[in-house]
Amino acid sequence: MKAKINWHYSRSEIAQTIIDLFTSGSTHAITIFAPRRMGKTELLLEDLWPLAKKRGFDVRYASFWMDKSNPKAVFLDAISSKPQDQTAVKARIGVGGTFVEATSSGAPKESAVNIREIKAEFVKLCRGKKKVLLLLDEIQQLAVREQDETFVAALRTLLDTNKGKVYVVFTGSSREGLINMFKKQKAPLFNFSHQLDLPELGSEFVNHMLGAFKQASGKSIKLAPSIRVFSALNRVPARFHDLLRTMLINGRQDIEQALKEYKISNRENQIFLNTWDALKPMDKQLLISIANNEENLFSEAGRQSIADNLGLSAISKSSLQKSIGRLKDAALIESFQRGSYEFSEMAFREYVVNK
């Protein structure tokens, strides 16, 4: 029987560090930051969950990304009295050597959930003999809607009153969102957690993936060009894995040639095209300006430049601010300081630059 191919690149040292920090009493909460598709969810489910379980934790996972309008139900689903099954959670969201991020949980409808019910289930969870580890994926989503403020306040209270029993790992793919959650003085979880930036993967990851590719295909790919290709993909592990999967399907071995084909035909481009086509002309031009590193967009000269490109006589500050708001709501851009904007995902910036 052919051995199962292990596409998962272990980050066990990060998982070990987190668990050691918890068990030593150094902290009760960690926030992991990395842009989307960098493997945060895979780290939680493939590395951290099994280690925590081995160390005696009752592990619970909740994703706030795909169920953005349903956070209370998502959380209730995770903490309910029936223990979560790691294999079932991985199967539900697609983890198994695939670099995915948080997705739908199949939780009950939001309207059916109230804070009292959440508190009751949380109390039951804390009565168990084991320490509890909550894995809360894409936590910044809870800072988006005003109607979630009551839930977040209740969540903080539950976590505050159960330190030593309940530990939590938050993940986030938006620096601005995490600042809104943890760093601003009036933030719902102000100073609640220590942040850990997920390191970028490098040549060891590439070498591991090439080994899995050889095991699957019987073909070898040279390391040096593969590292160049990984860099060209903005060092996003999900994109590199997707490229290798495409090469397997199409019987390719030349990774640099495969990259050229991938950039033309991959499904990510179709997603970006759909996103682009749905944007208003003003939003498109604003993205182009941000992609070209244009500064002082709200200045008279900056607004006039955008207006000229749109064939308009002028653009007001309020119109530009509304466009910024739409792009932020769509999670396409972020702002770390007033008047300065960045793309949330480098792959989409690359798409816009090449338009």
Steps between C-alpha positions, in 0.01 A plus 500: 500500500639840400587725796288810549676809368561761769461845347480661843810697596521480877547811709517299819759731659250787496230278648745383768591858590134596541414201719812555713400864554157387616612218727771713662246768586680762289181597319145382448443646152698519175404671175658366180517744212565419134332605176234269360605167343826485696401185691365629832205262504721208406736587785208499743348173386799295388764608753351678801184294554668155515779629725256671736286187515811297583576746780154453649297789359139485385540679165218698334519670159281782364530680166363852466599548135231337288223538757557873532139577588467209741776533767295411808372184335850408382639536852212311659551216253866476606445498877196273516521210743580242234880500442613609155650235277824620341464279193143619440599867531791452259278322250235770526737785420731316262819465706717204416815625334308784334579854610155630581369766730189510711173396342138426585425309818145385439389673820138578589334822384601824675142584597479182708798591722518736797779597741333319789516172308868554419581571866319184611692281255828668593441426868437133413821490296702642789365239742688229313816351646723616214637843426333654195677635192289717271624544143317807369575552131481843329403679819514844334160428346346570840611865475315564173136520611363718780244233588782264604631732774279345769619151408868605503457667839340182636780292346764709674320464832480123461870477414605743776311311769637162395873570467698195602222276372445640150777592257447652159681535169356766273601529136462801275582588141437874530743718695248781503233262627726372778586856602127570525457188715805515728703822480267799518418612853127451447551174309284207619803285583746780584835358615343157546746300290865481394553511123715255308573571133503174306842477330512472122590158365821450304715241328426222751131527421570498126723194536232317699237572235733383223547175691124451518473579128766239418321245717175571315637517145835322500650819351761730652497879484817699564509702821656827374236584236230387743618753758488771231146396412396503866631857528313596181183373669565743788608206719137401548498125579144450377590632154816286480306189598233585244767534231646158585153348497442648153834359384401156627171509314657622175814284518738798514855497636643839395385715792592837349307427181215365712495830691446694176207274411365515855491879506292500183255223577475446877166535675636774726508732198135425433415588860696825468329574167158452658600726788634764261194495275270557799681820604389853421728702263611723789597196709698352211693821443570534871640146509722581202630810681573299815667223296723764339601626847347843440494709818286783636189370328279747686707802399370723222764364263427140598126536448553682171724219374227245572239727341712543185537123464122464527431781256338716768554866579543443874445256788396605849663374818169346606475300175854373550427412863193300395714309250757426771219374722368266231845354438558449872159336543593262218829419683702615199705771673616595849626816666764496776537877518282787389505551123719195427350186343621151411350198328375231735632233265818543295375265229211736428739797489704308243182442299414872506854604404485271198158624384 
